[in-house]
Amino acid sequence: MTDIKVFRIKGGYNKRRIPHVFSVEIRALNEQQALELAYSEIGSKHRVKRTAIKITSIEEIRNPDEITDPIVQVFVERDDFEIRV
């Protein structure tokens, strides 16, 4: 079974000539999947095209204490978490 990792992705985009900076934490299997999810999340929430989003850094978070997103923390800390469909 593959371990799910947590990545912090930092970057920015310009919208209406105003620069915006972001930092998101995403759970993914690898760096490429995390990058794809970041493009999808930022683009859908802020109506920005992928070509306008500039990624400055991608880092894997190995220490769970460094995670700042409370939703991601719940998934990492609880082993018995189950999603029912």
N, C-alpha and C positions, 0 to 999 in steps of 0.2 A: 504494500500500500504506500502511496506517495504522500509525503508530508506537505501540508499546506504552510507556506511561508507568508510573512507580512513584509510588505515593501512600503517605503515612504518615497513618494514621487513629488518633486518640486519643479515648478515651472511658472510660466506666465503667458499672457495673451493680451492683445490690444483689442478693445471694443470701443467704438466711437472715439478713437484717438486717445483713449485713456488706458494706461497700462494697469493690468491686474495681475497680482502674484498669488499663487496658490501652493498649498502643500496638502496632499491627501495620503491616507494610509489605506492600502488595499491588500486583501488576502488573495493569494494566487499560488499556482504551482511553480511558476518560473517568472523570470523578469519580463519576458516578452508578453506573457499573458497579463501581467500587472500593467504594463504599458498600454496594452489594448483596452483594458478596463478603465484606466485613467482617462484616455482619450474619449471613451464612450460617456463616462460620468460627467466630465467637465463640459463636453459638447452638448449633452442633453440638458444639464441644469442651467447653463449660461448661454445657450444658443450660439456657440462658437464652432466654426468649422475646424476640422482636425489640422488643416494646413496653417491655421492661425495660432495653434497652441505650440509653444516652444518649451520643451522639457529641458531643465538644467541639470537635474541629478536624479538618480534612482539608487536607493540603498536598501539593503535587506536589514530589517530590525530583528536582531537575534535575542535581545533582552526584552521580555514582556513588560518590564517597568518603563521602557522608553515609549510605549504606545500611548498616544494622547487621545485617540478616537475611542469614546466609551463603547460604541457598538462593536468595534473590532476587539476591544479588550474582553468583552463577554464571550466572544467566540474562541478566543485564545485561552482564557482562564478555565472555562468550563469544558471538561472532557465529556460529560454526559449530555451535552446539548444535542437535541434531536429536532430535525425539521420534518414535519409531517405534511404530506400533500393530500 
